Amino acid sequence: MASYRETPIWILLANILVIALGLGACSGVVSQPPVSGTPASTAISVVAAENFYGNIVQQLGAGHVSVISILSDPNVDPHEYESNVQDSVAISQAKLVIENGADYDTWMDKLLAASPNPARINLVAASLAPRELPDNPHVWYGVDNIQAVAQAITAALKKIDPSDGAAFDSALVTFQQSLVPLQQKISELKAKYAGTPVGLTETIFLYQSEPIGLNVLTPFEFEKAIAEGNDPPASSVVTANDQITTHAVKILIYNLQTVTPITTNLQAEAKQLNIPIVGVSETMPSGKTYQGWMLDQLNALESALGR
């Protein structure tokens, strides 16, 4: 998604720190302190561009991490995010930074450049993912990709804090085991519903629709344009609408955070014609884990497909 608006931050670090003192509740970041008895002063400071990566680090950190997630509100369109001073302060203090990459969160590059630190470890999920679909930065929707990202996070934590390496290794095993229900659910859906024709409002769900074997009828140029914040070709809009009105698709999978008049109209048509709508999001809802979030959406998909 290359159309993100950015707010460049070219301020001396000293001035940033002074200004940040007054921001307090004004920031949109979510801070997750260590979950064990590890003092905050000795915990590994981590910044995640998106809250699902932050949650994964929290699980892998074995109580030895203090995590700040920048994008954390599932009610906000991530395309509209504007970085701020407090984000820069968090980056300047981090020992580990995790971003998605693939032009999804390009504002992170400006933040990192404004606060250079050769000792800081920067992980880019899209560069670590073994499966990256064309023109589709939503790599975290692939369970196989998340497994690779988790391994890289664990390696980084062990490099920063070798003395707690055994705890990090144990946490990784636990995390990998927690992904098994997701993999099983995808296999179950494939066995029952492979080949089912579905519609997508954008590309985000392709990382799961492909392993499930769903037959996505929506023109890719339509999905890609919506994902990038652009107007789709008129012919693709006509096709997507016709697929709804003729019941060519059994369900519509709808990105709740990338909403335009075109997608709203598509959703309204599906609702009027009693075509089930499955909502998916780019940002993890509050109070969820990565695994719980993904499983909830797959369960909703299963329910819709079974109607």
C-alpha positions as a Markdown table, in Angstrom:
| # | Residue | x | y | z |
|---|---|---|---|---|
| 1 | Met | 0.0 | 0.0 | 0.0 |
| 2 | Ala | 2.1 | 2.8 | -1.3 |
| 3 | Ser | -0.4 | 5.7 | -0.8 |
| 4 | Tyr | 0.1 | 6.3 | 2.9 |
| 5 | Arg | 0.3 | 9.9 | 4.1 |
| 6 | Glu | 3.4 | 10.6 | 6.0 |
| 7 | Thr | 4.4 | 13.3 | 8.4 |
| 8 | Pro | 8.2 | 13.8 | 8.2 |
| 9 | Ile | 10.0 | 14.3 | 11.6 |
| 10 | Trp | 13.2 | 16.2 | 11.2 |
| 11 | Ile | 13.7 | 17.4 | 14.7 |
| 12 | Leu | 16.8 | 17.1 | 16.9 |
| 13 | Leu | 16.4 | 14.3 | 19.4 |
| 14 | Ala | 16.9 | 16.6 | 22.3 |
| 15 | Asn | 14.0 | 18.8 | 21.2 |
| 16 | Ile | 11.9 | 15.7 | 20.6 |
| 17 | Leu | 12.4 | 14.5 | 24.1 |
| 18 | Val | 11.4 | 17.8 | 25.6 |
| 19 | Ile | 8.2 | 18.1 | 23.5 |
| 20 | Ala | 7.3 | 14.5 | 24.2 |
| 21 | Leu | 7.0 | 15.2 | 27.9 |
| 22 | Gly | 3.7 | 17.0 | 27.3 |
| 23 | Leu | 2.1 | 14.5 | 24.9 |
| 24 | Gly | 1.1 | 11.8 | 27.4 |
| 25 | Ala | -2.5 | 10.8 | 26.5 |
| 26 | Cys | -2.3 | 12.4 | 23.1 |
| 27 | Ser | -0.5 | 9.5 | 21.5 |
| 28 | Gly | -2.1 | 6.6 | 19.7 |
| 29 | Val | 0.6 | 4.1 | 20.7 |
| 30 | Val | -0.1 | 1.2 | 23.0 |
| 31 | Ser | 2.6 | 0.3 | 25.5 |
| 32 | Gln | 2.8 | -3.2 | 26.9 |
| 33 | Pro | 5.2 | -3.6 | 29.9 |
| 34 | Pro | 6.9 | -6.8 | 30.9 |
| 35 | Val | 4.5 | -9.4 | 32.1 |
| 36 | Ser | 6.7 | -10.9 | 34.7 |
| 37 | Gly | 8.8 | -9.5 | 37.5 |
| 38 | Thr | 11.5 | -8.1 | 35.1 |
| 39 | Pro | 12.0 | -4.5 | 36.0 |
| 40 | Ala | 11.0 | -2.1 | 33.2 |
| 41 | Ser | 14.5 | -0.5 | 33.3 |
| 42 | Thr | 16.1 | -3.8 | 32.3 |
| 43 | Ala | 13.5 | -5.1 | 29.9 |
| 44 | Ile | 14.2 | -5.1 | 26.2 |
| 45 | Ser | 12.5 | -2.1 | 24.7 |
| 46 | Val | 10.7 | -3.0 | 21.5 |
| 47 | Val | 8.7 | -0.9 | 19.0 |
| 48 | Ala | 6.3 | -2.6 | 16.6 |
| 49 | Ala | 4.8 | -0.7 | 13.8 |
| 50 | Glu | 1.6 | -2.7 | 14.1 |
| 51 | Asn | 0.0 | -4.1 | 17.2 |
| 52 | Phe | -0.2 | -7.7 | 15.9 |
| 53 | Tyr | 3.6 | -7.8 | 15.7 |
| 54 | Gly | 3.7 | -6.2 | 19.1 |
| 55 | Asn | 1.5 | -8.9 | 20.5 |
| 56 | Ile | 3.7 | -11.6 | 19.0 |
| 57 | Val | 6.8 | -10.1 | 20.5 |
| 58 | Gln | 5.1 | -9.9 | 23.9 |
| 59 | Gln | 4.3 | -13.6 | 23.7 |
| 60 | Leu | 7.9 | -14.5 | 22.6 |
| 61 | Gly | 9.5 | -12.2 | 25.1 |
| 62 | Ala | 9.0 | -14.5 | 28.1 |
| 63 | Gly | 8.4 | -11.5 | 30.4 |
| 64 | His | 11.7 | -9.8 | 29.4 |
| 65 | Val | 10.3 | -7.2 | 26.9 |
| 66 | Ser | 8.6 | -3.9 | 27.1 |
| 67 | Val | 6.6 | -3.3 | 23.9 |
| 68 | Ile | 5.1 | -0.3 | 22.2 |
| 69 | Ser | 2.8 | -0.8 | 19.3 |
| 70 | Ile | 2.2 | 2.2 | 17.1 |
| 71 | Leu | -0.8 | 1.2 | 14.9 |
| 72 | Ser | -3.3 | -0.2 | 17.4 |
| 73 | Asp | -6.8 | 1.1 | 16.7 |
| 74 | Pro | -8.9 | -1.3 | 14.5 |
| 75 | Asn | -11.4 | 1.5 | 14.0 |
| 76 | Val | -8.9 | 3.6 | 12.1 |
| 77 | Asp | -7.9 | 3.2 | 8.4 |
| 78 | Pro | -4.2 | 2.4 | 8.5 |
| 79 | His | -3.9 | 4.2 | 5.2 |
| 80 | Glu | -4.5 | 7.4 | 6.9 |
| 81 | Tyr | -1.9 | 7.1 | 9.7 |
| 82 | Glu | 0.4 | 10.0 | 10.4 |
| 83 | Ser | 3.5 | 9.5 | 12.5 |
| 84 | Asn | 4.1 | 11.9 | 15.4 |
| 85 | Val | 6.7 | 13.0 | 17.8 |
| 86 | Gln | 6.0 | 10.4 | 20.4 |
| 87 | Asp | 6.6 | 7.7 | 17.8 |
| 88 | Ser | 10.0 | 9.1 | 17.2 |
| 89 | Val | 10.8 | 9.1 | 20.9 |
| 90 | Ala | 9.8 | 5.4 | 21.1 |
| 91 | Ile | 12.0 | 4.5 | 18.1 |
| 92 | Ser | 15.0 | 6.4 | 19.6 |
| 93 | Gln | 14.8 | 4.3 | 22.8 |
| 94 | Ala | 14.2 | 0.9 | 21.2 |
| 95 | Lys | 16.6 | -2.0 | 21.0 |
| 96 | Leu | 14.4 | -3.9 | 18.6 |
| 97 | Val | 12.1 | -2.5 | 16.0 |
| 98 | Ile | 9.6 | -4.6 | 13.9 |
| 99 | Glu | 7.9 | -3.2 | 10.8 |
| 100 | Asn | 5.9 | -4.9 | 8.0 |
| 101 | Gly | 7.7 | -3.4 | 5.0 |
| 102 | Ala | 6.6 | -3.9 | 1.4 |
| 103 | Asp | 5.5 | -0.3 | 1.3 |
| 104 | Tyr | 2.8 | -0.9 | 4.0 |
| 105 | Asp | 4.4 | 1.3 | 6.7 |
| 106 | Thr | 6.8 | 3.5 | 4.8 |
| 107 | Trp | 6.6 | 6.2 | 7.6 |
| 108 | Met | 8.7 | 3.9 | 9.7 |
| 109 | Asp | 11.7 | 4.5 | 7.4 |
| 110 | Lys | 11.5 | 8.2 | 8.1 |
| 111 | Leu | 11.3 | 7.5 | 11.9 |
| 112 | Leu | 14.3 | 5.2 | 11.8 |
| 113 | Ala | 16.3 | 7.6 | 9.6 |
| 114 | Ala | 15.6 | 10.4 | 12.0 |
| 115 | Ser | 17.1 | 8.4 | 14.9 |
| 116 | Pro | 20.0 | 6.3 | 13.6 |
| 117 | Asn | 21.4 | 3.7 | 15.9 |
| 118 | Pro | 23.7 | 0.9 | 14.6 |
| 119 | Ala | 23.1 | -1.2 | 17.7 |
| 120 | Arg | 19.3 | -1.3 | 17.1 |
| 121 | Ile | 18.0 | -4.4 | 15.4 |
| 122 | Asn | 15.4 | -3.8 | 12.8 |
| 123 | Leu | 13.2 | -6.6 | 11.5 |
| 124 | Val | 11.1 | -6.3 | 8.3 |
| 125 | Ala | 8.4 | -8.9 | 8.2 |
| 126 | Ala | 8.0 | -8.8 | 4.4 |
| 127 | Ser | 11.7 | -9.6 | 4.0 |
| 128 | Leu | 11.4 | -12.5 | 6.3 |
| 129 | Ala | 8.2 | -14.0 | 4.9 |
| 130 | Pro | 8.7 | -17.2 | 2.8 |
| 131 | Arg | 5.5 | -16.5 | 0.9 |
| 132 | Glu | 4.8 | -12.9 | -0.3 |
| 133 | Leu | 2.0 | -12.6 | -2.9 |
| 134 | Pro | 2.4 | -10.1 | -5.8 |
| 135 | Asp | 1.3 | -6.6 | -4.9 |
| 136 | Asn | 0.2 | -7.7 | -1.5 |
| 137 | Pro | 2.0 | -6.5 | 1.6 |
| 138 | His | -0.4 | -8.2 | 4.1 |
| 139 | Val | 2.1 | -10.9 | 4.9 |
| 140 | Trp | 0.9 | -11.4 | 8.5 |
| 141 | Tyr | -2.2 | -13.1 | 7.3 |
| 142 | Gly | -0.1 | -16.0 | 6.2 |
| 143 | Val | 0.5 | -18.4 | 9.2 |
| 144 | Asp | 3.7 | -19.7 | 7.5 |
| 145 | Asn | 5.0 | -16.1 | 7.3 |
| 146 | Ile | 4.3 | -15.5 | 11.0 |
| 147 | Gln | 6.2 | -18.6 | 11.9 |
| 148 | Ala | 9.3 | -17.2 | 10.1 |
| 149 | Val | 8.8 | -13.8 | 11.7 |
| 150 | Ala | 8.6 | -15.4 | 15.1 |
| 151 | Gln | 11.8 | -17.3 | 14.6 |
| 152 | Ala | 13.6 | -14.0 | 13.6 |
| 153 | Ile | 12.2 | -12.2 | 16.6 |
| 154 | Thr | 13.4 | -14.9 | 18.9 |
| 155 | Ala | 16.9 | -14.8 | 17.3 |
| 156 | Ala | 17.0 | -11.0 | 17.8 |
| 157 | Leu | 15.9 | -11.3 | 21.5 |
| 158 | Lys | 18.6 | -13.9 | 22.1 |
| 159 | Lys | 21.2 | -11.6 | 20.5 |
| 160 | Ile | 20.2 | -8.7 | 22.7 |
| 161 | Asp | 19.8 | -10.7 | 25.9 |
| 162 | Pro | 21.8 | -14.0 | 25.6 |
| 163 | Ser | 21.4 | -14.8 | 29.3 |
| 164 | Asp | 17.7 | -15.4 | 28.8 |
| 165 | Gly | 18.1 | -17.4 | 25.6 |
| 166 | Ala | 16.5 | -20.6 | 27.1 |
| 167 | Ala | 13.4 | -18.7 | 28.1 |
| 168 | Phe | 13.1 | -17.2 | 24.6 |
| 169 | Asp | 13.5 | -20.6 | 23.0 |
| 170 | Ser | 10.8 | -22.1 | 25.3 |
| 171 | Ala | 8.5 | -19.2 | 24.4 |
| 172 | Leu | 9.0 | -19.8 | 20.7 |
| 173 | Val | 8.0 | -23.5 | 21.1 |
| 174 | Thr | 4.9 | -22.4 | 22.9 |
| 175 | Phe | 4.0 | -19.9 | 20.3 |
| 176 | Gln | 4.5 | -22.3 | 17.4 |
| 177 | Gln | 2.3 | -24.8 | 19.2 |
| 178 | Ser | -0.4 | -22.1 | 19.6 |
| 179 | Leu | -0.5 | -21.7 | 15.8 |
| 180 | Val | -1.6 | -25.3 | 15.3 |
| 181 | Pro | -5.3 | -24.6 | 15.7 |
| 182 | Leu | -5.1 | -22.0 | 13.0 |
| 183 | Gln | -3.4 | -24.5 | 10.6 |
| 184 | Gln | -6.0 | -27.1 | 11.5 |
| 185 | Lys | -8.9 | -24.7 | 10.9 |
| 186 | Ile | -7.5 | -23.8 | 7.5 |
| 187 | Ser | -7.1 | -27.5 | 6.6 |
| 188 | Glu | -10.7 | -28.2 | 7.7 |
| 189 | Leu | -12.0 | -25.3 | 5.6 |
| 190 | Lys | -10.1 | -26.5 | 2.6 |
| 191 | Ala | -11.5 | -30.0 | 3.0 |
| 192 | Lys | -15.1 | -28.7 | 3.1 |
| 193 | Tyr | -15.1 | -25.6 | 1.0 |
| 194 | Ala | -12.3 | -25.6 | -1.6 |
| 195 | Gly | -13.5 | -24.2 | -4.8 |
| 196 | Thr | -16.3 | -22.1 | -3.3 |
| 197 | Pro | -16.7 | -18.8 | -5.2 |
| 198 | Val | -16.2 | -15.7 | -3.0 |
| 199 | Gly | -15.8 | -12.0 | -3.4 |
| 200 | Leu | -13.1 | -9.8 | -1.7 |
| 201 | Thr | -13.1 | -6.1 | -1.3 |
| 202 | Glu | -9.3 | -6.0 | -1.3 |
| 203 | Thr | -6.2 | -8.2 | -1.3 |
| 204 | Ile | -5.7 | -8.7 | 2.5 |
| 205 | Phe | -7.5 | -12.1 | 2.7 |
| 206 | Leu | -5.7 | -13.7 | -0.3 |
| 207 | Tyr | -3.1 | -15.0 | 2.2 |
| 208 | Gln | -5.8 | -17.2 | 3.6 |
| 209 | Ser | -8.2 | -17.7 | 0.7 |
| 210 | Glu | -5.4 | -19.3 | -1.3 |
| 211 | Pro | -4.4 | -22.0 | 1.2 |
| 212 | Ile | -8.1 | -22.7 | 1.9 |
| 213 | Gly | -8.7 | -23.1 | -1.9 |
| 214 | Leu | -11.5 | -20.5 | -2.2 |
| 215 | Asn | -12.3 | -19.4 | -5.7 |
| 216 | Val | -11.9 | -15.6 | -5.6 |
| 217 | Leu | -13.9 | -14.1 | -8.4 |
| 218 | Thr | -13.4 | -10.4 | -7.7 |
| 219 | Pro | -11.0 | -8.9 | -10.3 |
| 220 | Phe | -7.6 | -8.5 | -8.9 |
| 221 | Glu | -7.3 | -5.0 | -10.2 |
| 222 | Phe | -10.3 | -4.1 | -8.1 |
| 223 | Glu | -8.9 | -5.6 | -4.9 |
| 224 | Lys | -5.5 | -4.0 | -5.5 |
| 225 | Ala | -6.8 | -0.5 | -6.2 |
| 226 | Ile | -8.9 | -0.6 | -3.1 |
| 227 | Ala | -6.0 | -1.8 | -1.0 |
| 228 | Glu | -3.8 | 1.0 | -2.3 |
| 229 | Gly | -6.4 | 3.7 | -1.8 |
| 230 | Asn | -7.1 | 4.2 | -5.5 |
| 231 | Asp | -10.2 | 4.1 | -7.6 |
| 232 | Pro | -10.6 | 0.7 | -9.3 |
| 233 | Pro | -11.1 | 0.5 | -13.1 |
| 234 | Ala | -14.7 | 1.1 | -14.0 |
| 235 | Ser | -15.0 | -2.3 | -15.7 |
| 236 | Ser | -13.8 | -4.1 | -12.5 |
| 237 | Val | -16.4 | -2.3 | -10.5 |
| 238 | Val | -19.1 | -3.4 | -12.9 |
| 239 | Thr | -17.8 | -7.0 | -12.7 |
| 240 | Ala | -17.7 | -7.0 | -8.8 |
| 241 | Asn | -21.2 | -5.6 | -8.6 |
| 242 | Asp | -22.5 | -8.1 | -11.1 |
| 243 | Gln | -21.0 | -11.0 | -9.2 |
| 244 | Ile | -23.1 | -9.9 | -6.2 |
| 245 | Thr | -26.4 | -9.2 | -8.0 |
| 246 | Thr | -26.2 | -12.5 | -9.9 |
| 247 | His | -25.2 | -14.5 | -6.8 |
| 248 | Ala | -22.1 | -15.6 | -8.5 |
| 249 | Val | -20.3 | -15.4 | -5.2 |
| 250 | Lys | -21.4 | -17.3 | -2.1 |
| 251 | Ile | -20.0 | -14.8 | 0.4 |
| 252 | Leu | -18.4 | -11.4 | 0.5 |
| 253 | Ile | -15.2 | -10.9 | 2.6 |
| 254 | Tyr | -15.0 | -7.3 | 3.5 |
| 255 | Asn | -12.1 | -5.3 | 4.9 |
| 256 | Leu | -13.6 | -3.3 | 7.7 |
| 257 | Gln | -10.8 | -0.7 | 7.7 |
| 258 | Thr | -10.5 | 0.0 | 4.0 |
| 259 | Val | -13.9 | 1.5 | 3.3 |
| 260 | Thr | -14.8 | 3.5 | 0.3 |
| 261 | Pro | -18.2 | 4.4 | -1.3 |
| 262 | Ile | -17.5 | 1.6 | -3.8 |
| 263 | Thr | -17.0 | -1.1 | -1.1 |
| 264 | Thr | -19.9 | 0.3 | 1.0 |
| 265 | Asn | -22.2 | -0.1 | -2.0 |
| 266 | Leu | -20.9 | -3.6 | -2.6 |
| 267 | Gln | -21.6 | -4.5 | 1.0 |
| 268 | Ala | -25.1 | -3.0 | 0.9 |
| 269 | Glu | -25.9 | -5.0 | -2.3 |
| 270 | Ala | -24.7 | -8.2 | -0.6 |
| 271 | Lys | -26.7 | -7.5 | 2.5 |
| 272 | Gln | -29.9 | -6.8 | 0.5 |
| 273 | Leu | -29.5 | -10.0 | -1.4 |
| 274 | Asn | -28.8 | -12.1 | 1.8 |
| 275 | Ile | -25.2 | -12.9 | 0.7 |
| 276 | Pro | -23.2 | -13.5 | 3.9 |
| 277 | Ile | -20.6 | -10.8 | 4.7 |
| 278 | Val | -17.4 | -11.7 | 6.6 |
| 279 | Gly | -15.6 | -8.8 | 8.1 |
| 280 | Val | -11.8 | -8.9 | 8.4 |
| 281 | Ser | -9.5 | -6.2 | 9.7 |
| 282 | Glu | -5.9 | -5.0 | 9.2 |
| 283 | Thr | -5.3 | -4.1 | 12.8 |
| 284 | Met | -5.8 | -6.6 | 15.7 |
| 285 | Pro | -8.8 | -5.7 | 17.9 |
| 286 | Ser | -8.2 | -4.7 | 21.5 |
| 287 | Gly | -7.9 | -7.5 | 24.0 |
| 288 | Lys | -7.0 | -10.1 | 21.4 |
| 289 | Thr | -3.9 | -12.2 | 20.7 |
| 290 | Tyr | -2.8 | -12.7 | 17.1 |
| 291 | Gln | -3.9 | -16.3 | 17.2 |
| 292 | Gly | -7.3 | -15.5 | 18.7 |
| 293 | Trp | -7.9 | -12.7 | 16.2 |
| 294 | Met | -7.1 | -14.9 | 13.2 |
| 295 | Leu | -9.1 | -17.9 | 14.6 |
| 296 | Asp | -12.2 | -15.7 | 15.2 |
| 297 | Gln | -12.2 | -14.5 | 11.6 |
| 298 | Leu | -11.8 | -18.1 | 10.3 |
| 299 | Asn | -14.7 | -19.2 | 12.5 |
| 300 | Ala | -16.8 | -16.4 | 11.1 |
| 301 | Leu | -15.8 | -17.5 | 7.6 |
| 302 | Glu | -16.8 | -21.1 | 8.4 |
| 303 | Ser | -20.2 | -20.0 | 9.7 |
| 304 | Ala | -20.8 | -17.9 | 6.5 |
| 305 | Leu | -19.7 | -20.7 | 4.2 |
| 306 | Gly | -22.0 | -23.1 | 6.0 |
| 307 | Arg | -25.1 | -21.0 | 5.4 |
